[in-house]
């Protein structure tokens, strides 16, 4: 790693060195080849790559040389070749632990950094057990082993959680290079960033004397379409770069100031020349960035290391990292407030709530959630440096690991978030260079529980997916948790909930590629997933895929309450399911065509939930129920008239797997002015049979509402007499029968008039109010005898185009209820309540109240 972070870790490891190094010298035998001397020289000069190559040559010839084996492991660790370091530490543990007592600690750490958490956890515990009463020098390792062991436990538990899909991915060239690319900073928007890089284009010295490679500079990139391009330098942003190492930092809200790090003060320690770092600011004036100015000594404490600034939007508070005296660890996070014009006050250590004895670095303040993100190796984590977040007043709430996919078994740092996207740096496996920039969405699209690969399914006729969720803290079953089944295109297929045992299941599925995801309503990075996944199984079956329609239930216009006959249908369904507990019931919920897609999906979801809640109240297992909210999609019949719309306002119930079901009822839409006796006679039923089938208390019927009747002959779920009317135009439907006689003879419209088709629930008062008329005017205009109207009745209304006034709005062509609500800053429900609207549809000329 050719950058500042590399130096941090080398210094960290050196500070943790033990007398093992002296023991190594003492263990060296006379007569060893000169290549060992050369390897030792490379090692002492911190040229660990060349040292590892020399030690490899010796060890190949002398596999019993324990000194070289341990030294080889050390060299590999120092230049971050963790797999090779693991290999040789393991040999040292097995063959020379008494000579190198820290070998087990480093072996455990390498296992952890290589993602082998369970084995690492055991090795850390072994090290702890081997050092029950450590001396002061060994105690720091024992204490760190406790932290690392807890980190392994955390990682094992976190990997049981559903993994949110933040579309996390590695940015390709030119953002990332084969060198180290890190410290991303969001510039103008989420798609313009500043990146620190040690690529050859850097303008600094040709070689960084301590670690090799180029000095680092700041580079800007902008995403155009799907391609990232390096930005031009018309505004002279390159003024932030020099012949020294630079690193990114933070912009103020209006992007007129950029705070960054420059390491330009040489400090010699023995033979090694390092550079102290300081925080600078450059300002955008007249479209050009000015020469950087070093901040005052409250920020840049003299002769010490001060880096990685992150400022609040108004640049009145700065978080940064420093090695000044009085700190708690190797590098601590401090904050300072500004008195104006970059006059920064005394720096305050953020204390034990944030800082640890290890490295604490790369703070990033996220104002939207008042959260401070930072990285540390001093807390329980997945790997070396992990990203954490702190919330609350003064960030005193419990610090949390941000988890997967942001943290890995390697080092993850420089976490920054914008409006919808975020970035971080990591040296995890699979990158382009030493450290790479990764991009992600702030809100997850899904939290993955399990994935099914059809190639792993051997000649199954059908499959079932069964799993269990438990509460993260109590490990008790997590009930009433939504679980979604998706196909390989990420399209939602079904939704179910966990039962009292925390179990979810999908039965009798066609063998295919599937994703099982958590219904994650608060999917932001700062929201923690509170469930663990246990025991997910995919079971194959030789039972063919079976899906049989049980019956439908229907709803009133824009309502999700269960009608009486719907409850009777659900009672019958419960009785069937209790006889056949192996089946799963798939509910598809729909609406008619009135309303926007978004509104109708929400309404259909309420209908599905209402039905499922009723079934659960009757004792059905929650995991046996699947609910799909499909809005106005897949109408049963055309939405051309009141009959068709009524049939489309439904929830279908399909039996998945299990014996077939023979329906005995079908749906009839009540014709106006027909009696219950006439209907019973038509379908060869008694009145009591008809009332029982529909949960009816009395004998009054409402036109254009559903009624269950006895199924006859080859009839399907809808009565033939009802199906015969669904394709008729609206004008052919009126309260005097299904075929219009009166409306066709209606007088022609006069100027300023139009027709309105009454919906279920409309009254003379509500309709007149919608169009700015009095009830008397509406009655007189339509020659009505009284206030009685019927669903589907065509009524003449006056458009009143000029009736808008203060707090009122006249509906125009192209308006919809949602567009009007947005226009006046209302929710749809508020607009409906203000105007006593029974439904979602609005019509040109309606006069709506728009003031609360």
KOLSEDO-454151 format. One record per residue (C-alpha): residue in three letters; z negated, y, x. Coordinates in steps of 0.25 Angstrom, whole numbers, padded with zeros to 4 digits, always signed. Each point is the difference from the previous one (the first is absolute). Example, Ala and Ser with C-alpha at 12.3 -4.5 7.8 and 13.67 -1.06 7.14 Angstrom:
2
Ala-0031-0018+0049Ser+0002+0014+0006
***
This chain:
852
Unk+0000+0000+0000Unk+0005+0013+0007Unk-0009+0010-0007Unk-0014+0006-0001Unk-0005-0011-0009Unk+0003-0010+0011Unk-0009+0008+0009Unk-0011+0000-0011Unk+0000-0015+0000Unk+0000-0002+0015Unk-0011+0009+0001Unk-0007-0007-0012Unk+0001-0013+0007Unk-0004+0005+0013Unk-0012+0006-0006Unk-0003-0014-0005Unk+0002-0007+0013Unk-0012-0009+0005Unk-0004-0005+0013Unk+0011-0011-0002Unk+0009+0008+0008Unk-0009+0000+0012Unk-0002-0015-0003Unk+0015-0002+0001Unk+0000+0006+0014Unk-0012-0008+0004Unk+0007-0013-0005Unk+0013+0003+0008Unk+0002-0011+0010Unk+0004+0002+0015Unk+0015-0004+0003Unk+0006+0004-0014Unk+0014+0005+0002Unk+0003+0015+0002Unk+0006+0001-0014Unk-0014+0000-0006Unk-0003+0012+0009Unk+0013+0006-0005Unk-0004-0003-0015Unk-0014+0006+0002Unk+0006+0012+0006Unk+0009+0002-0012Unk-0012-0003-0009Unk-0009+0011+0007Unk+0011+0010-0001Unk+0001-0003-0015Unk+0014-0006+0001Unk-0004-0011-0009Unk+0014-0005-0003Unk+0004-0003+0015Unk-0014-0005+0002Unk+0002-0011-0011Unk+0013-0004+0006Unk-0006-0002+0014Unk-0012-0008-0006Unk+0010-0008-0008Unk+0006-0005+0013Unk-0013-0003+0006Unk-0005-0008-0012Unk+0013-0008-0001Unk-0003-0005+0014Unk-0015-0001-0001Unk-0004-0004-0015Unk-0014-0002+0004Unk-0002+0014+0005Unk-0010+0005-0010Unk-0001+0014+0006Unk+0015+0002-0001Unk+0000-0006-0014Unk-0010+0010-0005Unk+0006+0012+0007Unk+0013-0004-0006Unk-0006+0001-0014Unk-0006+0013+0003Unk+0014+0006+0005Unk+0007-0005-0012Unk-0011+0006-0009Unk+0001+0014+0007Unk+0015+0000-0002Unk-0002-0005-0015Unk+0007-0013+0001Unk-0011-0006-0008Unk+0007-0014-0003Unk+0000-0003+0015Unk-0014+0006+0002Unk-0005-0009-0010Unk+0006-0012+0007Unk-0007+0002+0013Unk-0013+0005-0006Unk-0001-0013-0007Unk+0002-0008+0013Unk-0011+0009+0006Unk-0009-0004-0011Unk+0003-0014+0001Unk-0001-0001+0016Unk-0008+0012+0005Unk-0009+0006-0010Unk-0012+0000+0009Unk+0007+0008+0010Unk+0007+0009-0010Unk-0010+0001-0012Unk+0008+0011-0007Unk+0012-0009-0001Unk-0004-0005-0014Unk-0002+0014-0005Unk+0014+0004+0005Unk+0006-0013-0005Unk-0006+0003-0014Unk+0006+0014+0000Unk+0014-0005+0004Unk-0001-0010-0011Unk-0003+0011-0010Unk+0011+0009+0005Unk+0009-0011-0001Unk-0004-0002-0015Unk-0007-0013+0002Unk-0012+0005-0008Unk-0008-0013-0003Unk+0001-0005+0014Unk-0004+0014+0005Unk-0012+0000-0009Unk-0005-0013+0006Unk+0002+0005+0014Unk-0007+0013-0002Unk-0012-0008-0006Unk+0000-0009+0012Unk-0001+0012+0009Unk-0011+0006-0008Unk-0008-0013+0000Unk+0002-0001+0015Unk-0006+0013+0002Unk-0013+0001-0009Unk-0007+0009+0010Unk+0010+0008+0007Unk-0002+0010+0011Unk+0004+0014-0002Unk+0014-0002+0006Unk+0003-0012-0008Unk-0007+0006-0013Unk+0012+0009-0002Unk+0009-0012-0001Unk-0009-0008-0009Unk-0001+0012-0009Unk+0015+0002+0000Unk+0002-0015-0003Unk-0009+0002-0013Unk+0010+0010-0004Unk+0012-0008+0003Unk-0005-0012-0006Unk-0003+0008-0013Unk+0015+0005+0001Unk+0005-0014+0000Unk-0008-0003-0013Unk+0006+0013-0006Unk+0014-0004+0004Unk-0002-0014-0006Unk-0005+0006-0013Unk+0010+0011+0000Unk+0011-0010+0001Unk-0004-0007-0012Unk+0002+0013-0008Unk+0013+0003-0007Unk+0008+0008+0010Unk+0006+0013-0006Unk+0015+0002+0002Unk+0001+0014+0006Unk+0014-0002+0005Unk-0006+0000+0014Unk+0011-0001+0011Unk+0003+0003+0014Unk+0009+0012+0002Unk+0013-0003+0008Unk+0007+0009+0011Unk+0000+0011+0002Unk-0014+0002-0004Unk-0005-0012+0007Unk+0004-0004+0014Unk-0002-0011+0010Unk-0011+0009+0006Unk-0013+0005-0007Unk+0002+0008-0012Unk-0013+0005-0007Unk-0008+0011-0006Unk+0009+0003-0013Unk-0002+0013-0006Unk+0006+0004-0014Unk+0009+0013+0002Unk+0007+0007-0011Unk-0001-0012-0010Unk-0002-0015-0001Unk+0013-0002+0006Unk-0001+0009+0013Unk-0010-0004+0011Unk-0004+0003+0014Unk-0002-0012+0009Unk-0006-0001+0014Unk+0009-0009+0009Unk+0001-0004+0014Unk+0015-0002-0001Unk+0009+0004+0012Unk+0004+0013-0007Unk-0014+0006+0003Unk+0001+0012+0008Unk-0013-0003+0008Unk-0001-0006+0014Unk+0009-0012+0002Unk-0012-0009+0002Unk-0014+0000-0005Unk-0008-0004+0013Unk-0011-0007-0006Unk+0007-0010-0010Unk+0015+0002+0003Unk+0011+0004-0010Unk+0003+0014-0005Unk-0009+0011-0004Unk-0001+0001-0015Unk+0006+0012-0008Unk+0001+0003-0015Unk+0013-0003-0007Unk+0004+0004-0015Unk+0007-0009-0009Unk+0006+0002-0014Unk+0004-0010-0010Unk+0014+0003-0006Unk+0004-0010-0011Unk-0004-0014+0006Unk+0001+0005+0015Unk-0010+0007+0009Unk+0006+0010+0009Unk-0006+0009+0011Unk-0002+0014-0004Unk+0007+0012+0007Unk-0008+0010+0008Unk+0005+0013-0006Unk-0015+0004-0003Unk-0004-0003+0015Unk-0010-0011-0004Unk+0002-0006+0013Unk-0009+0011+0006Unk-0011-0010-0003Unk+0005-0009+0011Unk-0002+0001+0015Unk+0000-0008+0013Unk-0014-0005-0004Unk-0004-0010-0011Unk+0001+0005-0014Unk-0005-0006-0013Unk+0001+0004-0015Unk-0010+0006-0008Unk+0000+0007-0014Unk+0007+0011-0007Unk-0007+0010-0009Unk+0005+0000-0015Unk+0011+0010+0001Unk+0005-0006+0013Unk-0001+0013+0008Unk-0010-0006+0010Unk+0000-0013+0008Unk-0012-0005+0007Unk+0003-0010+0011Unk-0005-0007+0013Unk+0004+0003+0014Unk-0006-0007+0012Unk+0003+0010+0012Unk-0013+0000+0008Unk+0000-0010+0011Unk-0013-0007+0003Unk-0001-0009+0012Unk-0010-0012-0001Unk+0001-0008+0013Unk+0015-0003+0003Unk+0003+0002-0015Unk+0005+0013-0005Unk-0002+0002-0015Unk+0003+0012-0008Unk-0010+0007-0010Unk+0005+0003-0013Unk-0001+0013-0009Unk+0004+0004-0014Unk+0010+0011-0001Unk+0006+0008-0011Unk+0014+0006-0002Unk+0004+0009-0011Unk+0013+0002-0008Unk+0004+0014+0001Unk+0014+0006-0004Unk+0005-0014-0002Unk-0004-0004+0015Unk-0012-0008+0005Unk-0008+0008+0010Unk-0005-0004+0014Unk-0012-0009-0002Unk-0014+0006+0001Unk-0012-0008+0004Unk-0012+0001-0010Unk-0013+0005+0004Unk-0011-0008+0007Unk-0007-0004-0013Unk+0012-0009-0002Unk+0004-0002+0015Unk-0014-0003+0006Unk+0002+0003+0015Unk+0004-0012+0009Unk+0000-0010-0010Unk+0010-0007-0009Unk+0004+0007-0014Unk+0011-0006-0008Unk+0006-0004-0014Unk-0002+0012-0009Unk+0001-0001-0015Unk-0002+0013-0008Unk-0003+0002-0015Unk+0012+0006-0008Unk-0005+0014+0002Unk-0003-0002+0015Unk-0015+0004-0002Unk-0006-0014+0005Unk+0005-0008+0011Unk-0003-0015+0003Unk+0002-0004+0015Unk-0004-0010+0010Unk-0008+0003+0013Unk-0008-0007+0011Unk-0009+0012+0002Unk-0015-0002+0004Unk-0009-0004-0012Unk+0009-0010-0006Unk-0003-0013-0007Unk+0011-0008+0007Unk+0012+0000+0009Unk+0007+0010-0009Unk-0006+0006-0012Unk+0006+0008-0012Unk-0004+0014-0001Unk+0002+0012-0010Unk+0001+0015+0001Unk+0002+0011-0010Unk+0008+0012+0002Unk-0004+0015-0001Unk+0014+0004-0001Unk+0012+0002+0010Unk-0004-0013+0007Unk-0014+0005+0003Unk-0006-0014+0000Unk-0015-0002-0002Unk-0009-0010+0007Unk+0005-0014+0000Unk-0009-0010-0008Unk-0001-0015+0002Unk+0002-0007-0013Unk-0011-0009+0003Unk-0003-0015-0002Unk+0007+0000-0014Unk+0013+0001+0008Unk-0002-0002+0015Unk-0003-0013+0007Unk-0004-0004+0015Unk+0015-0004+0001Unk+0013+0008-0001Unk+0001+0009-0013Unk+0014+0007-0001Unk+0012+0006-0007Unk-0007+0007-0012Unk+0008+0004-0011Unk-0005+0008-0012Unk+0007-0004-0014Unk-0004+0012-0009Unk+0006-0006-0013Unk-0012-0010+0000Unk-0009+0007+0010Unk+0000-0012+0009Unk+0000+0000+0015Unk+0008-0012+0006Unk-0003-0003+0015Unk+0001-0012+0009Unk-0011-0007+0008Unk-0003-0013+0008Unk-0015+0002-0003Unk+0000-0006-0014Unk+0003-0013-0007Unk+0015-0001+0001Unk+0012-0009+0000Unk+0004+0003+0014Unk-0002+0010+0011Unk+0001+0014-0006Unk-0001-0001-0015Unk+0003+0011-0010Unk-0012+0004-0009Unk-0003+0011-0011Unk-0012+0008-0003Unk-0002+0007-0013Unk-0010+0009-0008Unk-0007+0013+0004Unk-0001+0001+0015Unk+0007-0014+0000Unk-0014-0007-0002Unk+0005-0011-0009Unk+0001-0013+0006Unk+0012-0001+0010Unk+0010-0010-0004Unk+0011-0008+0007Unk+0013+0003-0006Unk+0004-0014+0001Unk+0014-0007+0000Unk+0011+0003+0002Unk-0004+0013+0008Unk-0009-0008+0009Unk+0004-0012+0008Unk-0006-0009+0011Unk+0005+0011+0011Unk-0002+0015+0000Unk+0003+0009-0011Unk-0002+0015+0000Unk+0005+0014-0003Unk+0000-0002-0015Unk+0006+0012-0007Unk+0003+0002-0015Unk+0009+0009-0008Unk+0003+0002-0014Unk+0006-0014-0003Unk+0002-0006+0014Unk-0008-0002+0012Unk+0002-0005+0015Unk-0008-0006+0010Unk+0001-0006+0015Unk-0002-0014+0004Unk+0002-0010+0011Unk+0001-0012-0009Unk+0009-0011+0002Unk+0015+0002-0005Unk+0002+0014+0005Unk+0011+0007+0008Unk-0009+0005+0011Unk-0014+0000+0006Unk-0005+0009-0012Unk+0009+0002-0013Unk-0001+0009-0012Unk-0001-0006-0013Unk+0003+0006-0014Unk-0007-0003-0013Unk-0001+0005-0015Unk-0014+0006-0003Unk+0000-0008-0014Unk+0003-0015+0000Unk+0010-0006-0009Unk-0008-0013-0001Unk-0011-0008+0006Unk+0005-0014+0004Unk-0009-0012-0004Unk+0010-0011+0003Unk+0014-0003+0003Unk+0008-0012-0005Unk+0012-0005+0008Unk+0009-0009-0008Unk+0005-0007+0012Unk-0014-0006+0001Unk+0001-0006-0014Unk+0005-0014+0001Unk+0008-0004-0012Unk-0010+0005-0010Unk+0004+0002-0015Unk-0010+0011-0002Unk-0011+0006+0008Unk-0013+0007-0003Unk-0008+0010+0008Unk-0015+0000-0001Unk-0010+0009+0008Unk-0013+0006+0000Unk-0005+0014+0003Unk-0015+0003+0004Unk-0007+0013+0002Unk+0000+0005+0014Unk-0015+0003+0001Unk-0006-0010-0010Unk+0010-0011+0002Unk-0002-0003-0015Unk+0012-0002-0009Unk+0008+0012-0003Unk+0004+0000-0014Unk+0010+0009-0008Unk+0008+0003+0012Unk+0015+0002-0003Unk+0009-0009+0008Unk+0016+0002+0000Unk+0011-0010+0003Unk+0012+0005+0006Unk+0014-0005+0004Unk+0006+0001+0014Unk+0006+0013-0004Unk-0014+0005-0003Unk+0003+0001-0015Unk-0012-0002-0009Unk+0001-0013-0007Unk-0014-0002-0006Unk-0014+0005-0001Unk-0013-0007-0002Unk-0015+0002+0003Unk-0011-0008+0006Unk-0010-0008-0008Unk-0015-0001+0001Unk+0002-0009+0012Unk+0009+0010+0007Unk+0012-0009-0002Unk+0014+0004-0003Unk+0012-0009-0003Unk+0014-0001-0003Unk+0005-0013-0006Unk+0013-0007-0001Unk+0009+0009+0009Unk+0014-0003+0004Unk-0001-0003+0015Unk+0004+0013+0007Unk-0005+0011+0010Unk-0011+0007-0006Unk-0011+0011+0004Unk-0013+0000-0007Unk-0006+0014+0001Unk-0013+0008-0004Unk+0001+0010-0011Unk-0004+0011+0009Unk-0002+0013-0008Unk-0007+0008+0011Unk+0009-0004+0012Unk-0002+0012+0009Unk-0004-0003+0015Unk-0013+0006-0003Unk-0003-0010-0011Unk-0006-0013+0004Unk+0004-0013-0006Unk-0012-0007-0005Unk+0004-0014-0002Unk+0002-0012+0009Unk+0010-0011-0002Unk-0004-0014+0000Unk+0006-0014-0003Unk+0015+0004-0004Unk+0008-0013-0003Unk+0014-0002-0004Unk+0001-0013-0008Unk+0013-0008-0002Unk+0003-0007-0013Unk+0010-0010-0005Unk-0001+0007-0014Unk+0012+0008-0003Unk-0001+0015-0002Unk-0004+0002-0015Unk+0000+0013-0008Unk-0001+0000-0015Unk-0002+0012-0009Unk-0012-0001-0009Unk+0001+0012-0009Unk+0001+0015+0001Unk-0010+0011-0005Unk+0004+0014-0004Unk-0005+0014+0000Unk+0000+0013-0007Unk+0008+0011+0005Unk-0006+0006+0013Unk-0012-0009-0002Unk-0007-0011+0008Unk-0011-0004-0011Unk+0002-0015-0005Unk+0004-0001-0014Unk-0006-0010-0009Unk+0011-0010+0000Unk+0000+0001+0016Unk-0014-0004+0001Unk+0003-0013-0009Unk+0011-0003+0010Unk-0009+0001+0012Unk-0010-0008-0007Unk+0010-0011-0002Unk+0004+0001+0015Unk-0014-0001+0004Unk-0002-0013-0007Unk+0013-0006+0006Unk-0005+0005+0014Unk-0014-0007-0001Unk+0007-0013-0003Unk+0009+0002+0012Unk-0008+0007+0011Unk+0010-0003+0010Unk+0011+0009-0005Unk+0001+0015+0003Unk+0004+0011-0010Unk+0010+0010+0005Unk+0000+0013-0009Unk+0012+0009+0001Unk-0003+0014-0006Unk+0010+0009-0006Unk+0003+0013-0007Unk+0011+0006-0008Unk+0010+0010+0006Unk-0008+0013-0003Unk-0006+0006+0012Unk+0003+0000+0015Unk+0000-0012+0008Unk-0013+0004+0007Unk-0007+0002-0013Unk+0005-0013-0006Unk-0004-0008+0011Unk-0014+0006-0001Unk-0001-0003-0015Unk+0005-0014+0002Unk-0010-0003+0010Unk-0011+0005-0010Unk+0006-0009-0010Unk-0001-0012+0009Unk-0014+0003+0005Unk-0005+0001-0015Unk+0006-0013-0003Unk-0006-0007+0013Unk-0013+0006-0003Unk-0001-0006-0014Unk+0004-0013+0006Unk-0011+0001+0010Unk-0010+0004-0010Unk+0003-0013-0007Unk-0003-0008+0012Unk+0013-0002+0007Unk+0000-0001+0016Unk+0005+0013+0006Unk+0008-0007+0010Unk+0008-0007-0011Unk+0005+0014-0004Unk+0012+0007+0006Unk+0004+0014-0005Unk+0013+0007+0003Unk+0002+0014-0005Unk+0015+0002-0002Unk+0001+0013-0008Unk+0013+0001-0008Unk+0007-0011+0009Unk+0007-0012-0007Unk-0001+0004-0014Unk-0001-0011-0010Unk+0010+0007-0009Unk+0008+0013-0001Unk-0009+0013-0001Unk+0010+0006-0010Unk-0010+0001-0012Unk-0015-0001-0004Unk+0001-0015-0002Unk+0006-0003+0014Unk-0010+0010+0007Unk-0012-0008-0007Unk+0005-0013+0005Unk+0001+0005+0014Unk-0014+0006+0000Unk-0006-0014+0004Unk-0007-0009+0009Unk+0007-0014+0002Unk-0009-0012+0004Unk+0007-0011+0008Unk-0007-0013+0003Unk+0002-0004+0015Unk-0002-0015+0003Unk-0005-0009-0010Unk+0004-0007-0013Unk+0010+0007-0009Unk-0004+0008-0012Unk+0006+0000-0013Unk-0001+0014-0007Unk-0003+0000-0015Unk+0001+0015-0003Unk+0010+0011+0002Unk+0000+0015-0002Unk+0005+0007-0012Unk+0001+0015+0000Unk-0005+0005-0014Unk+0010+0006-0009Unk-0004+0013-0007Unk-0006-0002-0014Unk+0000-0015+0001Unk-0013-0007-0005Unk-0008-0011+0007Unk+0002-0009-0011Unk+0015+0002+0001Unk+0000-0003+0015Unk-0009-0013-0002Unk+0010-0005-0010Unk+0012+0003+0009Unk-0006-0008+0011Unk-0006-0011-0009Unk-0015+0003+0003Unk-0012+0004-0008Unk-0005+0014+0001Unk-0013-0006+0006Unk+0008-0007+0011Unk+0007+0013+0003Unk-0012+0008+0001Unk-0007-0011+0009Unk+0012-0001+0009Unk-0001+0016+0002Unk-0015+0002-0001Unk+0002+0009-0012Unk-0012+0005-0008Unk+0008+0006-0012Unk+0014-0001-0006Unk+0005+0014+0004Unk+0012+0000+0009Unk+0006+0011+0009Unk+0016+0000+0001Unk+0006-0002+0013Unk-0012-0007+0006Unk+0000-0015+0005Unk-0005-0012-0008Unk-0001-0014+0004Unk+0006-0010-0010Unk+0003-0015+0000Unk+0012-0004+0009Unk+0011-0006-0008Unk+0012-0009+0005Unk+0006+0004+0013Unk-0006+0014+0000Unk-0005+0006+0013Unk-0012+0009+0002Unk+0006+0011-0009Unk+0003-0003-0015Unk+0015+0000-0003Unk-0001+0011-0010Unk-0006+0009+0010Unk+0010-0003+0011Unk+0011+0003-0010Unk-0004+0015+0000Unk-0003+0003+0015Unk+0015+0004+0003Unk+0001+0010-0011Unk+0000+0015+0003Unk-0012+0008-0002Unk+0007+0007-0012Unk+0001-0013-0007Unk-0015-0002-0001Unk-0008+0007-0010Unk-0013-0002-0009Unk+0008-0005-0012Unk+0005-0013+0007Unk+0006-0004+0013Unk+0014+0005-0004Unk+0000+0015-0002Unk+0005+0005-0013Unk-0008+0014-0001Unk+0002+0005+0014Unk+0015-0002+0000Unk+0001+0009-0012Unk-0009+0011+0006Unk+0005+0014+0000Unk+0007+0005+0012Unk-0009+0007+0010Unk+0000+0015+0000Unk+0000+0009+0012Unk-0013-0002+0008Unk-0004-0013-0006Unk+0000-0014+0005Unk-0005-0014-0003Unk-0012-0006+0004Unk-0003-0015-0001Unk-0015-0003-0004Unk-0008-0009+0009Unk-0012-0009-0004Unk-0012+0009+0000Unk+0008+0013-0003Unk-0005+0009-0012Unk+0006+0012-0007Unk-0010+0009+0007Unk+0003-0006+0014Unk+0015+0001-0002Unk-0001+0014-0005Unk-0009+0005+0011Unk+0010-0006+0010Unk+0011+0009-0005Unk-0008+0012-0003Unk+0001-0002-0015Unk-0010+0000-0011Unk-0002-0013-0007Unk+0005+0007-0013Unk+0013+0004+0007Unk+0002-0015+0005Unk-0003-0005-0014Unk+0010+0010-0007Unk+0011-0002+0010Unk+0000-0015-0002Unk-0003+0000-0016Unk-0012-0008+0003Unk-0009-0003-0013Unk-0013+0000+0009Unk-0005-0002+0014Unk+0005-0015+0000Unk+0010-0003+0011Unk+0004-0014+0007Unk+0003-0004+0014Unk+0014+0000+0002Unk+0003+0011-0010Unk+0010+0011+0003Unk-0006+0014-0002Unk+0007+0013+0001Unk-0007+0010+0009Unk+0002+0015+0004Unk+0003+0002+0015Unk-0008+0013+0001Unk+0007+0003+0013Unk-0007+0014+0001Unk-0014-0005-0004Unk-0005+0000+0014Unk-0012+0009+0003Unk-0012+0001+0009Unk-0005-0014+0002Unk+0012-0006-0007Unk+0013-0006+0005Unk+0012-0004-0008Unk+0006-0013+0005Unk+0014+0001+0005Unk+0012-0010+0003Unk-0004-0008+0012Unk-0015+0001-0001Unk-0009-0011+0000Unk-0015-0001-0002Unk-0003-0002+0014Unk+0009+0011+0005Unk-0006+0010-0009Unk-0014-0005+0004Unk+0003+0002+0015Unk+0006+0014-0004Unk-0013+0005-0006Unk-0009-0007+0010Unk-0005-0010-0011Unk-0001-0015+0000Unk+0008-0008-0010Unk-0013-0004-0007Unk-0005+0015-0001Unk+0014+0004-0006Unk-0001-0011-0010Unk-0014+0004-0004Unk+0003+0015-0001Unk+0011-0003-0010Unk-0006-0013-0007Unk+0013-0007+0004Unk+0000-0015-0004Unk+0011-0004+0010Unk+0007+0004+0012Unk+0013+0005-0005Unk+0003+0015-0002Unk+0012+0006-0007Unk+0007+0013+0002Unk-0006+0011-0008Unk-0014-0006+0000Unk-0011+0011+0002Unk-0010-0005+0010Unk-0014+0006+0004Unk+0000+0001+0015Unk-0013+0008+0002Unk-0013-0008+0001
***
